[in-house]
C-alpha cells in the first residue's frame, strides 16, 4: 500500500513528503562513525527544502558545531510553484522578520544560511543564528541561482522531489560534488543512475539495514488520507503530524560509509541444493536462462559462492552489494538487456526467459552479477 501511495504522489507531482528527524539521524550516524571529519570545514547545501519546517535543516543546525561545518545553506521552493492543493502556512519566524514580504513569500523561494565565525569559535545554535532572505527566483534546483549554490557547496544532502529524481541526479553529477539524497530503489534502473552504480561511483546508503528499506515520512494534513496514515503525533502547540511508511525508499550517495564493504555469507552451489531454506532451490538446483548464459537465483542468500558464470538476482542485491565480492554485469530487461546481448524471449521482448516444467516464463526484474575471485 505504501508503494502505491508513493507512486500516486509521483503521478500527481505531489512531492510533499517530509523526512523524519530520526531517519536522518540514523543515516548520518553511519557516515560520522566511519569518518568523524566527513563534514568538517565543508559547505553543505540542502536544496529542495522547506527550511522553517525541514528536519534536514534542524538536524544540521543542531550538529553544526559538532561536525565542524563551515557553512550551511538551505533553500526552499516558492509556494506558488507547488501543487495548488497544498496550502501554504506562514511561520511566525517569517511573519515577524523585517525581511517579510507578503508578495514574495508566495512567488519566491527562500534561502537560509548559517556560517562559522571568522575566529572559528562555536556559534549560538538557535533560530536567530539563521540568516535568511528571499531568492530572486522560485528556488527550482534547475535555475542558475541554485546552480551557483550547488557549485559553492562541497556536499549536497536532501530529499528531492519524487517526480524529478532522474533529472535531479543528473544535476548532482554535473556539479561533481559529494551527495546524499533520497530516492526510490527503482531509480537504480535509470540508465544514468545505473551506470554510476555499476562503475562503483555511486552506491546505496545504510537505511535499508535500519528500517528494512522503508522510510517514515511526515505528510501535510491537506493530502493525508486514512489509507496512508500509520501514526498521528501531536505537537505542543496542538498541531498534528501525520506519519506514513513508504517501502522501497533508499539513500543514494557517493560518500563512503564502510558498511557497503561487508561481504555476504554464502554457501556453495552444492550446499545450497542440500540445505537451502527455499523450496525453489532445495533438492532442485538452479534454473538456467534460455536466452542468456546464466542462472536465475530468486533469493540473495541463495547465491552460490562457487558459481563462476553470470547470476541473475533480485534488484534488492544493491542493499547488500559489496564491490569486493561481486561484479555487476547489467540488468536483464529492456534496453539494459540489449546491451548484454540478451535475445528476445517467447513474448517477443528483450527480457530474460527460463523454462520450468516445460513452461516458458520470465523472472521478475533481475540484476546480473558475477562472483569475484
C-alpha positions in Angstrom: 0.0 0.0 0.0 2.9 2.4 0.8 4.4 1.9 -2.6 1.0 2.7 -4.1 0.9 5.9 -2.1 4.4 6.9 -3.3 3.5 6.1 -6.9 0.3 8.1 -6.6 2.2 11.0 -5.2 4.7 10.8 -8.1 2.0 10.7 -10.7 0.3 13.7 -9.2 3.6 15.6 -8.9 2.8 15.7 -5.2 6.2 15.7 -3.6 5.2 17.0 -0.2 6.8 14.2 1.9 8.9 15.3 4.8 11.7 13.1 6.1 11.6 12.5 9.8 14.4 13.6 12.1 15.2 10.1 13.5 15.6 8.7 10.0 18.0 11.5 9.0 20.0 11.0 12.3 20.2 7.2 11.8 21.5 7.5 8.3 24.0 10.3 9.1 25.4 8.5 12.1 26.9 5.7 9.9 28.9 8.3 7.9 30.1 10.1 11.0 31.0 6.8 12.7 33.1 5.8 9.6 34.7 9.3 9.3 34.1 11.8 12.1 35.5 14.6 9.9 33.4 13.8 6.9 31.7 17.3 7.1 34.5 19.2 8.7 35.2 22.5 7.1 32.6 21.7 4.4 29.8 23.9 2.9 26.6 21.8 2.9 23.7 22.6 0.7 20.2 21.4 1.4 18.2 22.3 -1.8 14.5 21.5 -2.4 13.9 22.1 1.3 11.4 24.0 3.4 13.9 25.4 5.9 11.4 26.5 8.5 9.8 23.1 8.6 12.6 20.8 7.4 14.2 18.2 9.7 17.2 18.3 7.4 17.8 21.9 8.3 17.1 21.3 12.0 19.5 18.4 12.1 22.4 20.2 10.5 21.8 23.3 12.6 21.8 21.2 15.8 25.1 19.5 14.7 26.7 22.5 13.1 29.4 22.9 15.7 29.8 19.2 16.5 30.5 18.3 12.8 32.8 21.3 12.3 30.7 22.6 9.4 31.9 25.7 7.6 28.6 26.9 6.1 25.1 25.6 5.9 22.8 26.7 3.0 19.1 25.6 2.9 16.8 26.7 0.1 13.0 26.3 -0.5 10.6 26.2 -3.4 8.2 29.1 -3.7 4.7 28.1 -2.6 3.2 29.1 -6.0 5.5 26.5 -7.6 3.9 23.7 -5.6 0.6 21.8 -6.3 -2.4 24.1 -5.7 -4.0 21.6 -3.3 -1.1 22.1 -0.8 -1.9 25.1 1.4 0.9 27.4 2.4 1.3 28.1 6.1 3.3 31.1 7.2 5.6 30.8 10.2 6.0 33.4 12.9 9.7 33.3 12.1 8.9 34.7 8.7 6.0 37.0 9.5 7.8 38.7 12.4 11.0 39.2 10.4 12.0 42.5 8.9 12.6 40.7 5.7 9.0 39.6 5.3 7.3 40.5 2.1 3.7 39.3 1.6 4.1 39.0 -2.1 7.5 37.4 -2.3 6.6 34.9 0.3 4.4 33.2 -2.4 6.3 33.8 -5.5 9.9 33.4 -4.4 11.9 30.7 -2.7 13.9 31.4 0.5 17.5 30.8 1.4 18.7 30.2 4.9 22.4 30.3 5.8 24.5 29.6 8.9 28.2 30.4 8.7 31.1 29.8 11.1 32.5 32.8 12.8 35.7 34.3 11.4 37.6 33.3 14.6 36.2 29.7 14.2 34.6 29.8 17.7 31.4 27.9 18.2 28.2 29.8 17.4 24.8 30.0 19.1 22.6 27.5 17.5 19.1 28.9 17.8 16.6 30.2 15.2 18.2 33.7 15.4 21.5 32.3 14.2 20.0 31.6 10.8 20.2 34.4 8.2 17.6 34.4 5.5 16.3 36.3 2.6 14.1 35.7 -0.5 15.7 34.1 -3.5 15.5 36.0 -6.8 13.6 33.1 -8.3 11.3 30.3 -7.1 14.1 28.0 -5.8 13.9 25.4 -8.6 17.2 23.4 -8.5 17.5 23.8 -12.3 17.7 27.6 -12.1 21.1 29.4 -12.4 20.6 30.8 -8.9 20.5 27.3 -7.3 23.2 26.0 -9.6 25.6 28.7 -8.3 24.8 27.5 -4.7 25.5 23.9 -5.9 28.8 25.0 -7.3 29.7 26.7 -4.0 28.9 23.7 -1.9 31.1 20.7 -1.0 28.2 18.3 -0.1 24.6 18.2 -1.2 22.0 16.5 1.1 18.2 16.4 0.6 15.0 14.6 -0.2 14.5 15.8 -3.8 11.1 15.8 -5.5 10.0 12.2 -6.1 8.8 13.1 -9.6 12.2 14.7 -10.6 14.7 12.2 -9.3 16.2 11.3 -12.6 16.8 14.9 -13.6 18.0 15.8 -10.1 20.6 13.0 -10.3 22.0 14.4 -13.5 22.1 17.8 -11.8 24.2 16.3 -8.9 26.6 14.6 -11.3 27.0 17.7 -13.3 28.0 19.5 -10.1 30.7 16.9 -9.3 30.1 17.2 -5.5 29.6 14.7 -2.8 25.9 14.0 -2.1 23.5 12.0 0.0 19.9 12.0 -1.4 16.7 10.0 -1.0 15.0 8.2 -3.9 13.1 5.1 -4.7 15.0 1.8 -5.1 13.7 1.5 -8.7 15.8 4.5 -9.6 18.8 2.1 -9.8 17.3 1.0 -13.1 17.5 4.5 -14.6 20.2 4.4 -17.2 22.0 7.5 -15.9 21.9 6.2 -12.3 22.8 2.5 -13.1 25.9 3.4 -15.0 27.4 5.1 -11.9 26.4 2.3 -9.6 27.9 -0.3 -12.0 31.2 1.7 -12.1 31.2 1.9 -8.2 30.9 5.7 -8.3 27.5 5.8 -6.5 26.1 3.4 -4.0 23.2 3.0 -1.6 23.3 4.3 1.9 22.6 2.4 5.1 18.8 2.9 5.8 17.9 -0.4 4.3 19.7 -2.0 7.3 17.7 0.1 9.7 14.1 0.3 8.6 14.1 -2.7 6.2 14.3 -0.4 3.3 11.4 1.8 4.3 11.2 5.4 5.2 8.8 7.2 7.6 7.5 10.5 6.2 5.5 13.4 7.6 2.8 14.4 5.3 0.6 17.5 5.4 -2.9 17.1 6.7 -4.3 18.5 3.4 -3.1 15.5 1.4 -3.3 12.8 4.2 -5.9 10.1 4.0 -6.7 7.1 6.1 -5.1 4.8 3.6 -1.7 6.5 4.1 -1.7 7.3 7.8 0.4 5.0 10.0 0.6 7.2 13.0 -0.6 10.6 14.2 1.5 12.7 16.5 0.6 16.0 18.2 3.0 18.9 18.8 3.0 21.0 21.9 1.0 23.7 20.1 -1.8 21.2 19.3 -1.0 20.8 15.6 -1.0 17.3 14.2 1.7 15.4 12.3 0.6 12.6 10.0 3.1 9.8 9.5 3.2 7.4 6.6 5.6 4.5 5.9 6.9 4.2 2.4 8.6 0.9 1.3 11.3 0.8 -1.3 13.0 4.1 -0.4 16.7 4.4 -0.3 19.6 6.8 0.3 21.8 7.3 -2.8 25.3 8.6 -2.1 28.9 8.8 -3.2 30.1 9.4 0.4 31.9 6.4 1.9 30.2 4.7 4.9 32.2 1.5 5.1 29.2 -0.8 5.6 29.0 -1.5 1.9 32.2 -3.4 2.0 30.7 -6.1 4.2 30.6 -9.4 2.3 27.5 -11.6 2.3 28.0 -15.1 3.8 27.1 -17.5 1.1 27.0 -21.3 0.6 28.4 -23.2 -2.3 26.0 -24.5 -5.1 26.2 -28.0 -3.6 25.3 -26.9 -0.1 22.5 -24.6 -1.3 20.9 -27.5 -3.1 21.2 -29.6 0.0 20.4 -27.2 2.8 18.7 -24.1 1.3 15.6 -22.9 3.2 14.0 -22.0 -0.1 11.8 -24.7 -1.7 12.7 -23.3 -5.1 16.3 -24.3 -4.6 16.5 -27.2 -2.1 16.8 -30.6 -3.8 16.2 -28.9 -7.2 19.0 -26.6 -8.1 19.1 -23.5 -10.3 17.3 -22.7 -13.5 19.3 -21.7 -16.5 18.1 -19.0 -18.8 17.1 -19.9 -22.3 18.3 -16.7 -24.0 21.4 -15.8 -21.9 24.2 -17.8 -20.4 23.5 -17.6 -16.7 21.4 -19.0 -13.9 18.4 -17.5 -12.1 18.7 -17.0 -8.3 15.5 -15.5 -6.8 16.9 -15.0 -3.3 20.0 -13.1 -2.3 21.0 -15.6 0.4 20.9 -18.4 -2.2 23.6 -17.1 -4.4 26.1 -19.9 -4.9 29.5 -18.8 -3.8 31.4 -21.0 -6.2 29.4 -20.4 -9.4 31.7 -18.7 -12.0 29.2 -17.6 -14.6 26.5 -14.9 -14.7 23.9 -14.9 -12.0 20.5 -13.2 -12.2 19.4 -11.9 -8.8 16.6 -9.5 -7.5 17.2 -5.8 -7.6 17.5 -5.8 -3.8 21.1 -7.0 -4.3 22.0 -3.4 -4.1 21.1 -3.3 -0.4 23.9 -5.8 0.2 26.2 -5.2 -2.7 29.9 -5.5 -1.8 32.1 -4.3 -4.7 34.9 -6.6 -3.5 32.6 -9.6 -3.7 30.5 -9.0 -6.8 30.9 -7.6 -10.3 27.8 -6.0 -11.8 27.2 -7.1 -15.4 24.0 -5.3 -16.2 20.2 -5.6 -15.9 18.3 -8.3 -17.6 15.3 -6.4 -19.0 14.6 -3.8 -21.7 17.3 -1.6 -23.1 19.7 -2.8 -20.4 19.3 -6.4 -21.6 20.1 -5.4 -25.2 23.5 -4.2 -24.0 24.2 -7.7 -22.6 23.2 -9.4 -25.9 20.0 -11.0 -24.4 17.8 -12.1 -27.2 14.1 -11.8 -27.4 12.0 -14.2 -25.3 8.8 -16.0 -26.1 6.8 -12.8 -25.6 8.9 -11.0 -28.2 10.5 -8.8 -25.6 14.2 -8.4 -24.7 13.8 -9.9 -21.2 15.3 -12.9 -19.6 13.5 -16.2 -20.0 13.6 -19.7 -18.5 11.6 -22.9 -18.7 10.1 -24.6 -15.7 8.1 -27.9 -16.1 8.0 -27.3 -19.8 6.5 -23.8 -19.5 8.4 -20.8 -20.6 8.4 -17.9 -18.1 10.1 -14.6 -17.4 11.5 -13.9 -13.9 10.8 -10.6 -12.2 13.5 -7.9 -12.9 17.0 -9.2 -12.4 20.4 -7.7 -11.9 23.1 -9.8 -13.5 26.2 -10.3 -11.4 29.4 -12.4 -11.2 31.3 -13.6 -8.1 34.7 -12.1 -8.0 37.8 -14.2 -7.4 
